[in-house]
Every structure is written in C-alpha cells, then in structure tokens.
Amino acid sequence: MKKVFAVLAIAAAFTACNDAAETTEVTITDSSAINATLDSAAATVNSASAAIDSTVSAAVDTINAKVDSLKK
C-alpha cells in the first residue's frame, strides 16, 4: 500500500510540475474602486460578526438562565 501512495505522489508531482500555465499580467489603474470594494467587504464582515456575537450572547444568556433555574 505504501508503494501505491509513493507512485501516486510521484505521478502527482510530475503532473503538477509539467503544466506550463499561461500567466497574464493585470495592471491596476483605479485604486479607488479596489478600496471601495475592500471597504464594502469589511463592512459586510463586521455586520456578520456583530450578528453572530449577538446570537451567541443570547444563547449563552438562555443557557445560563436554564442552569440557574435548575440550581433552585
């Protein structure tokens, strides 16, 4: 079984190293569009994070209330 894995690893290395991929160079001319996109993405992540935090806080509060009610 080890020999099969070794042969597969060598075959994968040949396959990966044998591809001569075409590369294209991209020139950035409008950095304000990129900054706007990054700001939008950051705002989306921050709002999602806030929603997750509030949901987790509510769940923790509910669990704590259940534990307190069981202790009484």
VOPAGU-2260 file (C-alpha; in pm, 1 decimal, decimal comma):
REM VOPAGU-2260
SITE   aa  ch    i         X         Y         Z
SITE  MET   A    0       0,0       0,0       0,0
SITE  LYS   A    1     289,6     233,7      72,5
SITE  LYS   A    2     421,6     174,5    -277,4
SITE  VAL   A    3      88,1     275,5    -427,6
SITE  PHE   A    4      91,6     601,5    -232,7
SITE  ALA   A    5     453,0     664,3    -335,7
SITE  VAL   A    6     369,9     607,5    -702,8
SITE  LEU   A    7      65,6     833,1    -677,4
SITE  ALA   A    8     271,4    1105,2    -507,2
SITE  ILE   A    9     537,4    1088,9    -777,3
SITE  ALA   A   10     271,8    1096,0   -1050,4
SITE  ALA   A   11     108,0    1398,6    -888,3
SITE  ALA   A   12     443,4    1577,0    -868,5
SITE  PHE   A   13     510,1    1512,5   -1238,0
SITE  THR   A   14     163,2    1631,5   -1328,9
SITE  ALA   A   15     190,0    1946,8   -1119,3
SITE  CYS   A   16     536,9    2036,1   -1240,2
SITE  ASN   A   17     468,2    1955,6   -1604,4
SITE  ASP   A   18     199,8    2220,1   -1659,7
SITE  ALA   A   19     324,8    2540,2   -1814,1
SITE  ALA   A   20      37,5    2764,3   -1716,4
SITE  GLU   A   21     -23,6    3082,4   -1907,0
SITE  THR   A   22       0,7    3389,6   -1691,1
SITE  THR   A   23    -147,5    3725,8   -1762,4
SITE  GLU   A   24     -37,1    4046,5   -1600,5
SITE  VAL   A   25    -308,5    4269,8   -1461,6
SITE  THR   A   26    -246,0    4641,4   -1435,0
SITE  ILE   A   27    -431,7    4824,4   -1160,6
SITE  THR   A   28    -529,1    5168,7   -1277,9
SITE  ASP   A   29    -815,6    5260,8   -1044,6
SITE  SER   A   30    -723,1    5204,2    -683,9
SITE  SER   A   31   -1034,6    5385,1    -557,8
SITE  ALA   A   32   -1255,5    5107,1    -698,6
SITE  ILE   A   33   -1044,5    4848,3    -520,9
SITE  ASN   A   34   -1058,3    5043,2    -194,7
SITE  ALA   A   35   -1435,9    5075,6    -224,8
SITE  THR   A   36   -1468,6    4701,7    -277,3
SITE  LEU   A   37   -1245,6    4628,6      21,0
SITE  ASP   A   38   -1441,8    4871,2     239,5
SITE  SER   A   39   -1767,5    4707,6     133,5
SITE  ALA   A   40   -1631,1    4362,3     212,4
SITE  ALA   A   41   -1505,4    4480,0     550,8
SITE  ALA   A   42   -1846,0    4628,7     633,2
SITE  THR   A   43   -2015,6    4301,7     541,0
SITE  VAL   A   44   -1778,8    4102,4     760,0
SITE  ASN   A   45   -1825,7    4342,7    1051,0
SITE  SER   A   46   -2205,1    4326,9    1030,0
SITE  ALA   A   47   -2197,5    3947,3    1011,5
SITE  SER   A   48   -1964,5    3938,6    1309,0
SITE  ALA   A   49   -2197,9    4161,6    1509,3
SITE  ALA   A   50   -2494,8    3939,9    1425,3
SITE  ILE   A   51   -2306,2    3628,1    1528,4
SITE  ASP   A   52   -2190,8    3790,5    1851,4
SITE  SER   A   53   -2545,6    3891,6    1945,1
SITE  THR   A   54   -2678,6    3544,5    1865,9
SITE  VAL   A   55   -2408,9    3377,5    2074,7
SITE  SER   A   56   -2468,5    3618,4    2361,8
SITE  ALA   A   57   -2841,0    3542,8    2354,6
SITE  ALA   A   58   -2774,1    3168,4    2351,5
SITE  VAL   A   59   -2531,6    3197,1    2643,5
SITE  ASP   A   60   -2781,9    3404,6    2839,8
SITE  THR   A   61   -3054,1    3146,8    2774,4
SITE  ILE   A   62   -2828,6    2861,6    2885,3
SITE  ASN   A   63   -2725,0    3049,7    3198,2
SITE  ALA   A   64   -3089,8    3114,2    3283,7
SITE  LYS   A   65   -3170,2    2743,6    3239,8
SITE  VAL   A   66   -2875,6    2644,1    3460,9
SITE  ASP   A   67   -2982,3    2893,8    3727,4
SITE  SER   A   68   -3338,8    2762,7    3720,1
SITE  LEU   A   69   -3213,7    2405,8    3761,3
SITE  LYS   A   70   -2998,9    2502,8    4060,5
SITE  LYS   A   71   -3303,3    2633,8    4253,5
